Amino acid sequence: MADMLPLLVELGTEELPPKALPELAEAFHAGILQALAARRIEVAESHGGERGRALYSPRRLASWLPGVAVQQPQQFNEVMGPYLNVALDANGQPTQALLGFAQKQGVDWSKLERITDAKGMRFAYRSSRPGARTLDLLAEVVAEAVRGLPIPRPMRWGERDTAFVRPAHWLVILLGREVAPGEVLGLRADRMSRGHRFHHDKGVWLNEAGEYLQALREARVLADPRERRERIRAEIAAAARQAGGNPRVRDELLEEVNCLVEWPKAVLCSFDPEFLRVPQEALVSTMEGNQKFFPVLNAAGKLSEKFIGIANIDSKDPDEVRKGYERVIRPRFADARFFFDEDLRQGLAAMAEGLKTVTYQAKLGSVADKCARVAELAEVVALMTGADAALARRAAELGKADLQSRLVGEFPELQGIAGRHYALAAKEPEAVALAIDEAYMPRFAGDAIAPSALGKVLAVAERLDTLAGGFAAGLKPTGNKDPFALRRNALGLARTIIEGRMDIDLRALIDKAVDQVGFALVDQRRAEQAKAAEHAMAAGVAVENPRMVVGDPVSSGMATELYEFILERLRAYYVEQGVPALQFDAVAGVRPASLLDFDRRLKAIAEFARLREAASLAAANKRIRNILKKVDGQIPPQVDPQRLVEPAEHSLHKALAAALADTEPMLAKRDYVGTLKRLAQLQGPVDNFFERTLVMAEDPALRDNRLALLRQVADRFAAVAAVEQLSAG
């Protein structure tokens, strides 16, 4: 192995954008590795297989590598010359073409080598030279990594021509103890880093690359994001213990705070307990989203009046820092309290009435119209699942009312949550209040589905109307564009049905949803036509044909298209669970009306695929399907035992009759696993039939009878899934 030394690269800047910082740092580190690899400079692996680390803080991007070769390996060069028929004359003497090539390479033609490629033998010049010193290449390595960073809007500063995400102020490039010559972003490489802006506002001399982290610790900077993150966790935990509660620490907020501080110090703060009568979600949203504070919960898991701020300084007077944090949070809390009180005075019913004047979508009417459609769907879903239909309708009627509230106007993320509080305040049944909130679940990737029965009903009805409305209004997703979030809604619908064990007829519900939005389109067009006629008459323009012409509001195939769209989202859902595409296609091939039934069939197919008979039966079913596709005319509905001639067809008919009798009660109970295991016993008779029987016999009666037998086999398998899809051949 070549001689190796540790490498440190640090680019010091003004405070970098916190949400982009981890990605920038990883890209910077990866860019340096890539640039070194392009120059064939070897990089050693540290313990654990890592090739160094991306280090960062708000004011720096850094890359540390435990070992980098101090020199490139020997560089080889090969230049292709003319082919022999061009290079040599009839006497074997060099032509002008060969002499010119040799002169260009600076050698006598006799020193050239002869090589053979696909077109024949030719002359070539091969040379080698020692590799360059790594130290001399590092400036261009870093410059290349900087150019490759994902910076959508670079900025310029001062009178420099260079641009970066933030103004850059210092550059460290150390290979072992030596500083690399060169400049990047107009900064000459040095060994001088910088410490904390307030605790150590001066240079930090680095003797060699390996002392970087410790030297910065002494200058009150934790440059290792892992170490800084754990320090923040420990500080929060200690402050929460002091408060007698438990901190609420979301990973996203922890990472953002980690990118805001270099020397974290927790400060325990408090607010007026009177604010706790405001929905705690509004207070938490303000603390976490606006101020980057960590709430403290009491033993019951409810919000307490304590919270924790993370300062970027170990203050000599922490009380002043505490007062500052408490001061900035009070106006936001006061606003939330004011909005909440105003909303309570207005009441949820009045808010719902106001939705009539709020447009949901230009072609689909108001938000109130949407709530009415969702209410109709919710009743149907409730009847399918045994939930209370009257409560489902009530929850749907109030489901969007909080969009008119001042609290949601200030905190949009509280949609549904605010409605739950206002419904409870209005003495609505608790199940209705919970459903208003849970209808939005899952709110994001990885979120749980609605836990209550009524919440699931409303979540399904809400998404069905959104999907049908989006398709009817011409807002289907295209590429990366999905203005109605239809993909997310389809996945949320599928997850709620499957994970909520809701055995409902999705096809029937889609039909109803599509019919409803069709009527909505008609009503909207009629309203527009009536308004146009009214304006024309007011302007004195005669309206020759006052009859309202509407036309076909929705495509006849829209329900099928919407079902297929949901299946595609379902495909992605199962791919994440490791379900093979062939197994998914096998179930999708029979288009079950119930997604819960789809899930049961998929689990059965997974077990069937593990059986030794599966591959043979899948191939046989594929062969059967191909044969049946080619048949002209009708196949008899039943097999005529009198027309069974060959022993193999007698054997299959007998085995199939027994299998049909055994699987009938299994299918009635949706025991798909048992059905497929029983049908797997047909492998021998089916294989024997194909080996010994000519299906397409010349006698039409024999041929049709054998086709009827094969169709019975295929139809019984198809009662579970299109098992022929499992055959890749």
TAWO-V732286 format. One record per residue. N is the residue number from 1. SS is DSSP state (a for helix, b for strand, c for the rest). PHI is phi in whole degrees, -180 to 180 (NA if undefined). Layout:
n ss phi
N SS PHI
N SS PHI
This chain:
n ss phi
1 c NA
2 c -65
3 c -60
4 b -131
5 b -138
6 b -69
7 b -120
8 b -124
9 b -125
10 b -133
11 b -113
12 b -94
13 b -140
14 c -68
15 c -55
16 c -84
17 c -62
18 a -61
19 a -72
20 a -94
21 a -61
22 a -59
23 a -64
24 a -61
25 a -65
26 a -65
27 a -67
28 a -64
29 a -63
30 a -64
31 a -65
32 a -67
33 a -61
34 a -65
35 a -67
36 a -66
37 a -63
38 a -62
39 c -100
40 c 57
41 c -98
42 c -72
43 b -123
44 c -82
45 c -96
46 c -87
47 c -60
48 c 96
49 c 84
50 c -76
51 c -104
52 c 84
53 b -142
54 b -88
55 b -115
56 b -163
57 b -150
58 c -55
59 c -114
60 b -161
61 b -115
62 b -141
63 b -133
64 b -122
65 b -119
66 b -69
67 b -157
68 b -131
69 b -59
70 c -77
71 b -149
72 c -63
73 c -70
74 c -55
75 b -97
76 b -105
77 b -135
78 b -135
79 b -119
80 b -81
81 b -111
82 b -73
83 b -72
84 a -58
85 a -66
86 a -100
87 a -81
88 b -122
89 c -85
90 c -64
91 c -94
92 c 80
93 c -95
94 b -66
95 c -86
96 a -64
97 a -62
98 a -72
99 a -64
100 a -64
101 a -63
102 a -64
103 a -63
104 a -64
105 a -86
106 c 80
107 c -137
108 c -74
109 a -62
110 a -69
111 a -85
112 c -74
113 b -98
114 b -110
115 b -130
116 b -119
117 b -124
118 c -62
119 c -97
120 b 131
121 b -91
122 b -146
123 b -87
124 b -149
125 b -113
126 b -116
127 b -142
128 b -145
129 b -148
130 c -63
131 c -69
132 c -76
133 b -67
134 a -57
135 a -55
136 a -75
137 a -100
138 a -67
139 a -62
140 a -72
141 a -61
142 a -66
143 a -60
144 a -65
145 a -65
146 a -64
147 a -63
148 c -87
149 c -71
150 c -78
151 c -117
152 c -68
153 c -135
154 c -67
155 b -118
156 b -107
157 c -147
158 c 59
159 c -106
160 c -82
161 c -86
162 c -76
163 b -138
164 b -154
165 c -64
166 c -146
167 c -54
168 b -100
169 b -122
170 b -152
171 b -142
172 b -117
173 b -134
174 b -121
175 b -108
176 c 65
177 c -101
178 b -97
179 b -88
180 c -75
181 c -75
182 c 123
183 b -129
184 b -140
185 c 55
186 c 76
187 b -109
188 b -80
189 c -61
190 b -147
191 c -109
192 b -103
193 b -92
194 b -134
195 c -93
196 c -62
197 c -58
198 c -108
199 c -77
200 c -151
201 c -83
202 c -158
203 b -68
204 b -122
205 b -77
206 c -110
207 c -70
208 c -156
209 a -60
210 a -68
211 a -97
212 a -57
213 a -63
214 a -69
215 a -63
216 a -74
217 a -58
218 a -66
219 c -98
220 c 63
221 c -133
222 c -97
223 c -81
224 c -85
225 a -63
226 a -66
227 a -63
228 a -65
229 a -63
230 a -68
231 a -63
232 a -62
233 a -57
234 a -65
235 a -63
236 a -64
237 a -61
238 a -65
239 a -66
240 a -66
241 a -62
242 a -61
243 a -83
244 c 76
245 c -139
246 b -121
247 b -78
248 c -97
249 c -122
250 c -86
251 a -59
252 a -64
253 a -69
254 a -59
255 a -67
256 a -66
257 a -65
258 a -60
259 c -94
260 c -109
261 c -129
262 c -112
263 c -139
264 c -71
265 b -144
266 b -77
267 b -128
268 b -82
269 b -129
270 b -149
271 c -133
272 c -61
273 a -58
274 a -61
275 a -69
276 a -68
277 a -78
278 c -75
279 c -49
280 a -62
281 a -63
282 a -68
283 a -68
284 a -64
285 a -60
286 a -66
287 a -62
288 a -80
289 a -76
290 a -93
291 c -107
292 c 62
293 c -98
294 b -108
295 b -68
296 b -116
297 b -102
298 c -84
299 c -62
300 c -86
301 c 83
302 c -95
303 b -66
304 b -101
305 b -84
306 b -102
307 b -151
308 b -125
309 b -106
310 b -110
311 b -86
312 c -98
313 c -162
314 c -94
315 c -72
316 c -74
317 c -132
318 a -61
319 a -62
320 a -68
321 a -64
322 a -60
323 a -62
324 a -65
325 a -64
326 a -67
327 a -70
328 a -74
329 a -85
330 a -63
331 a -60
332 a -66
333 a -66
334 a -63
335 a -63
336 a -61
337 a -64
338 a -63
339 a -62
340 a -63
341 a -64
342 a -63
343 a -66
344 a -63
345 a -67
346 a -73
347 c 88
348 a -67
349 a -63
350 a -66
351 a -62
352 a -62
353 a -63
354 a -69
355 a -69
356 a -65
357 a -99
358 c -106
359 b -74
360 b -81
361 b -157
362 c -53
363 c -89
364 c -115
365 b 89
366 b -88
367 a -65
368 a -62
369 a -62
370 a -63
371 a -59
372 a -65
373 a -66
374 a -63
375 a -62
376 a -63
377 a -65
378 a -61
379 a -62
380 a -65
381 a -63
382 a -62
383 a -65
384 a -68
385 a -105
386 c 83
387 c -81
388 c -75
389 a -67
390 a -66
391 a -67
392 a -64
393 a -63
394 a -62
395 a -63
396 a -68
397 a -64
398 a -99
399 c -60
400 c -110
401 a -61
402 a -69
403 a -65
404 a -91
405 c -81
406 a -73
407 a -65
408 a -69
409 a -60
410 a -88
411 c -126
412 a -57
413 a -69
414 a -93
415 c -55
416 c 86
417 a -65
418 a -63
419 a -59
420 a -62
421 a -64
422 a -70
423 a -67
424 a -65
425 a -65
426 c -87
427 c 65
428 c -71
429 c -56
430 a -59
431 a -62
432 a -66
433 a -60
434 a -64
435 a -64
436 a -59
437 a -75
438 a -72
439 c -59
440 c -84
441 c -86
442 c -75
443 c -81
444 c -154
445 c -58
446 c 90
447 c -72
448 c -74
449 c -81
450 c -58
451 c -81
452 c -87
453 a -61
454 a -70
455 a -62
456 a -63
457 a -58
458 a -69
459 a -63
460 a -69
461 a -63
462 a -61
463 a -73
464 a -61
465 a -67
466 a -62
467 a -66
468 a -63
469 a -65
470 a -63
471 a -66
472 a -66
473 c -86
474 c 76
475 c -111
476 c -62
477 c -61
478 b -135
479 c 60
480 c -88
481 b -90
482 c -150
483 c -61
484 c -99
485 c 53
486 a -69
487 a -63
488 a -65
489 a -66
490 a -65
491 a -67
492 a -62
493 a -62
494 a -62
495 a -63
496 a -62
497 a -68
498 a -74
499 a -72
500 c -87
501 c 54
502 c -95
503 c -88
504 c -124
505 c -84
506 a -66
507 a -62
508 a -65
509 a -67
510 a -63
511 a -57
512 a -66
513 a -62
514 a -65
515 a -59
516 a -65
517 a -70
518 a -62
519 a -63
520 a -63
521 a -63
522 a -62
523 a -60
524 a -67
525 a -66
526 a -63
527 a -63
528 a -66
529 a -67
530 a -64
531 a -66
532 a -63
533 a -65
534 a -63
535 a -65
536 a -65
537 a -67
538 a -65
539 c -87
540 c 81
541 c -94
542 c -69
543 c -102
544 c -70
545 c -126
546 c -73
547 c -65
548 c -80
549 c -103
550 c -108
551 c 86
552 c -69
553 c -72
554 c -135
555 c -68
556 c -66
557 c -95
558 a -66
559 a -63
560 a -65
561 a -62
562 a -69
563 a -60
564 a -64
565 a -63
566 a -66
567 a -62
568 a -66
569 a -67
570 a -64
571 a -58
572 a -62
573 a -60
574 a -79
575 a -59
576 c -64
577 c -92
578 c 84
579 c -76
580 c -63
581 a -60
582 a -63
583 a -69
584 a -62
585 a -62
586 a -63
587 a -79
588 a -60
589 c -63
590 c -102
591 c 47
592 c -62
593 c -74
594 c -106
595 a -71
596 a -66
597 a -64
598 a -56
599 a -64
600 a -62
601 a -63
602 a -65
603 a -65
604 a -66
605 a -63
606 a -61
607 a -71
608 a -62
609 a -63
610 c -84
611 c -74
612 c -67
613 c -82
614 a -61
615 a -62
616 a -65
617 a -69
618 a -62
619 a -65
620 a -64
621 a -63
622 a -64
623 a -64
624 a -61
625 a -62
626 a -65
627 a -65
628 a -65
629 a -63
630 c -88
631 c -78
632 c -94
633 c 91
634 c -89
635 c -97
636 c -56
637 c -70
638 c -127
639 c -87
640 c -96
641 a -57
642 a -68
643 a -101
644 c -84
645 c -108
646 c -78
647 a -57
648 a -66
649 a -78
650 a -60
651 a -62
652 a -66
653 a -62
654 a -66
655 a -64
656 a -68
657 a -59
658 a -66
659 a -67
660 a -63
661 a -65
662 a -72
663 a -88
664 a -58
665 a -67
666 a -64
667 a -65
668 a -62
669 c -94
670 c 58
671 c -87
672 a -74
673 a -64
674 a -62
675 a -61
676 a -69
677 a -65
678 a -69
679 a -68
680 a -61
681 a -70
682 a -82
683 a -57
684 a -61
685 a -60
686 a -67
687 a -61
688 a -64
689 a -61
690 a -68
691 a -73
692 a -118
693 c -126
694 c -89
695 c -64
696 c -88
697 c -65
698 c -68
699 c -72
700 a -56
701 a -67
702 a -64
703 a -60
704 a -65
705 a -67
706 a -69
707 a -65
708 a -62
709 a -64
710 a -66
711 a -66
712 a -63
713 a -62
714 a -64
715 a -66
716 a -71
717 a -63
718 a -67
719 c -65
720 c -109
721 c -165
722 c -82
723 a -63
724 a -62
725 a -67
726 a -75
727 c -92
728 c -77
729 c -76
